[in-house]
Amino acid sequence: MKRSAEMEMMDLAGQPRELLADDLSNLRLINRYLGCYRNVISGLARLVENEQLDRFTLLDVGAGSGDVGAAIARWARRHHIGARIRGLEREPVTVEQAVDQTRGLPEITIVQGDAMAPPFRAGTFDFILASQFLHHFTDDQIVALLRSWARLARRAIIVSDLVRHPLAYHGIRLLTKGLTRNEMTRVDAPLSVRRACTVVEWRELFRQADIGAFQVEWALPFRVLGVISLKGRS
């Protein structure tokens, strides 16, 4: 299965508000039950523990409807860790959803802006998170984004994303057919798998970015966790 260059419906302008809002609701369910939160928090917890941090700042790039940032905030609360999270999202309807989903979590601020030109100064954050986001871009764009984000983070970049595999493609295709009648979810969920990279390809992209030592791990089900250390960068 070759990597697809076809754009997801979510990335096309002019989608109906109701269709997108319902799709985001479906994505929150998928993220919750198919390991997205677990994968992200696993990588972040390891970094926080290794560096013995009692507080951290994090930029969630391509924050979607804010559910991943919310899961991080609640995890940090349970472990008595101070967290300050900015969620960066470009699409206006998605920004509205993120603000609504993170209401009651003062640790999180949602900012409308472009991941390719984040409106923040160098070294603003301890960590940059890209969860289920980089597969939306070409290889060259992924490398450029990682290099850009490396200027914003002091400690590490965390990448949690999909792994391209026929079983993942057919599995999510069947699951979304049973889950919803939403056309965007039914089209985009399997297309996301086709747009994703293999573990070997993820490793190669991190190598090309050349911004720091990295680790790449396979995570169930058909996900990847990549952590790029930025410590020691000038």
DAFENNOR-V970960 format. One record per residue. N is the residue number from 1. PHI is phi as a letter, one per 20 degrees, with the letter a starting at -180 (NA if undefined). OMEGA is omega in degrees with one decimal (* if undefined). BURIAL is 1 if it has 16 or more other ideal C-beta (glycine too) atoms within 10 Angstrom, else 0. Layout:
# DAFENNOR-V970960
N/PHI/OMEGA/BURIAL ; N/PHI/OMEGA/BURIAL
This chain:
# DAFENNOR-V970960
1/NA/179.4/0 ; 2/e/178.6/0 ; 3/f/-178.0/0 ; 4/e/173.3/1 ; 5/d/-179.1/0 ; 6/f/-179.1/0 ; 7/f/175.8/0 ; 8/f/178.1/1 ; 9/g/-179.7/1 ; 10/g/-175.7/1 ; 11/e/-180.0/0 ; 12/e/-178.3/0 ; 13/f/171.6/0 ; 14/n/178.5/0 ; 15/f/179.4/1 ; 16/g/-178.3/0 ; 17/g/-176.3/0 ; 18/f/179.6/0 ; 19/f/-178.9/1 ; 20/f/-179.3/1 ; 21/f/178.6/1 ; 22/f/176.9/1 ; 23/f/178.9/1 ; 24/f/175.7/1 ; 25/f/177.2/1 ; 26/f/179.6/1 ; 27/f/177.1/1 ; 28/f/176.5/1 ; 29/f/-179.8/0 ; 30/f/179.3/1 ; 31/f/-177.0/1 ; 32/f/-170.5/0 ; 33/e/-179.8/0 ; 34/d/164.8/1 ; 35/n/-178.1/1 ; 36/f/-178.5/1 ; 37/f/-178.9/1 ; 38/g/-177.8/1 ; 39/f/-179.1/1 ; 40/f/-175.5/1 ; 41/f/175.6/1 ; 42/g/179.7/1 ; 43/f/-178.9/1 ; 44/f/-178.9/1 ; 45/f/179.4/0 ; 46/f/178.9/0 ; 47/f/-179.5/1 ; 48/f/180.0/1 ; 49/f/-177.7/0 ; 50/f/-178.2/0 ; 51/e/175.6/0 ; 52/l/-178.5/0 ; 53/e/172.1/0 ; 54/d/174.9/0 ; 55/a/178.4/0 ; 56/b/171.6/1 ; 57/d/-174.8/1 ; 58/b/171.9/1 ; 59/d/176.9/1 ; 60/e/-175.0/1 ; 61/e/-174.5/1 ; 62/m/-168.7/1 ; 63/f/-178.1/1 ; 64/l/-178.7/1 ; 65/e/169.6/1 ; 66/n/-174.6/1 ; 67/f/179.6/1 ; 68/f/176.0/1 ; 69/g/178.2/1 ; 70/f/177.9/1 ; 71/f/177.5/1 ; 72/f/-179.4/1 ; 73/g/-179.4/1 ; 74/f/175.2/0 ; 75/f/-179.5/1 ; 76/f/177.5/1 ; 77/g/-178.3/0 ; 78/f/-177.2/0 ; 79/d/176.2/0 ; 80/l/178.0/0 ; 81/d/178.0/1 ; 82/f/-179.6/0 ; 83/c/171.2/1 ; 84/c/-170.4/1 ; 85/c/170.2/1 ; 86/d/174.4/1 ; 87/d/-178.3/1 ; 88/d/-177.5/1 ; 89/b/-174.3/1 ; 90/e/-169.1/0 ; 91/f/-172.6/1 ; 92/g/179.7/0 ; 93/f/179.2/1 ; 94/f/175.7/1 ; 95/g/178.5/1 ; 96/g/178.8/1 ; 97/f/-179.2/1 ; 98/f/177.8/1 ; 99/f/-179.6/1 ; 100/f/-176.4/0 ; 101/f/-177.6/1 ; 102/d/175.9/1 ; 103/g/-176.9/0 ; 104/n/176.4/0 ; 105/d/-176.7/1 ; 106/f/176.2/0 ; 107/f/-172.1/1 ; 108/d/172.2/1 ; 109/c/178.6/0 ; 110/e/-178.3/1 ; 111/c/175.3/1 ; 112/e/-178.4/1 ; 113/a/-174.1/0 ; 114/e/179.0/0 ; 115/f/179.7/1 ; 116/f/177.1/0 ; 117/b/-175.7/0 ; 118/f/-174.9/1 ; 119/e/-177.7/0 ; 120/c/178.7/1 ; 121/f/177.7/0 ; 122/g/175.8/0 ; 123/m/-177.1/0 ; 124/f/-169.6/1 ; 125/c/169.6/1 ; 126/f/-173.9/1 ; 127/c/167.8/1 ; 128/d/177.0/1 ; 129/d/170.8/1 ; 130/c/-176.6/1 ; 131/d/179.3/1 ; 132/l/-171.1/1 ; 133/c/-170.4/1 ; 134/f/179.7/1 ; 135/f/177.8/1 ; 136/f/-171.2/1 ; 137/d/174.7/1 ; 138/f/178.7/0 ; 139/g/-178.6/0 ; 140/f/178.4/0 ; 141/f/178.7/0 ; 142/f/178.8/1 ; 143/f/-179.9/1 ; 144/f/179.2/0 ; 145/f/179.3/1 ; 146/g/179.2/1 ; 147/f/178.1/0 ; 148/f/-178.3/1 ; 149/f/-179.5/1 ; 150/f/178.2/1 ; 151/f/-176.3/1 ; 152/e/-172.8/1 ; 153/d/178.9/1 ; 154/e/-170.5/1 ; 155/d/-174.1/1 ; 156/a/169.3/1 ; 157/d/178.7/1 ; 158/d/177.7/1 ; 159/d/173.1/1 ; 160/c/-174.4/1 ; 161/b/-177.2/1 ; 162/e/173.3/1 ; 163/d/-179.6/1 ; 164/f/-179.2/1 ; 165/a/-179.2/1 ; 166/g/179.4/0 ; 167/f/177.7/0 ; 168/f/-179.2/1 ; 169/f/-176.8/1 ; 170/f/179.6/0 ; 171/f/-178.5/1 ; 172/f/177.0/1 ; 173/f/178.5/0 ; 174/f/-178.7/0 ; 175/f/-176.9/1 ; 176/f/174.6/1 ; 177/f/178.6/0 ; 178/e/-175.1/0 ; 179/e/-166.8/0 ; 180/b/170.6/1 ; 181/d/-178.2/0 ; 182/f/-176.4/1 ; 183/f/-177.8/0 ; 184/f/179.0/1 ; 185/f/-178.2/1 ; 186/f/179.6/1 ; 187/e/-170.2/1 ; 188/f/-176.1/1 ; 189/f/176.2/1 ; 190/f/177.8/1 ; 191/f/177.4/1 ; 192/g/177.7/1 ; 193/f/179.3/1 ; 194/f/178.6/1 ; 195/e/-176.8/1 ; 196/f/179.2/1 ; 197/d/168.2/1 ; 198/f/178.3/0 ; 199/g/178.6/1 ; 200/f/179.8/0 ; 201/f/175.7/1 ; 202/f/178.6/1 ; 203/g/-178.9/1 ; 204/f/178.1/0 ; 205/f/177.6/1 ; 206/f/177.5/1 ; 207/f/179.3/0 ; 208/f/179.5/0 ; 209/f/172.3/1 ; 210/l/-178.5/0 ; 211/d/179.1/1 ; 212/r/177.0/1 ; 213/f/-176.1/0 ; 214/c/172.5/1 ; 215/c/178.9/0 ; 216/c/-177.9/1 ; 217/c/169.8/0 ; 218/f/177.0/0 ; 219/c/178.7/1 ; 220/f/-8.8/0 ; 221/e/176.9/0 ; 222/l/176.3/1 ; 223/c/177.6/1 ; 224/c/172.8/1 ; 225/c/177.9/1 ; 226/d/177.1/1 ; 227/c/179.5/1 ; 228/d/-179.9/1 ; 229/e/-179.2/1 ; 230/d/-178.3/1 ; 231/f/-179.7/0 ; 232/n/175.9/0 ; 233/f/179.9/0 ; 234/e/*/0
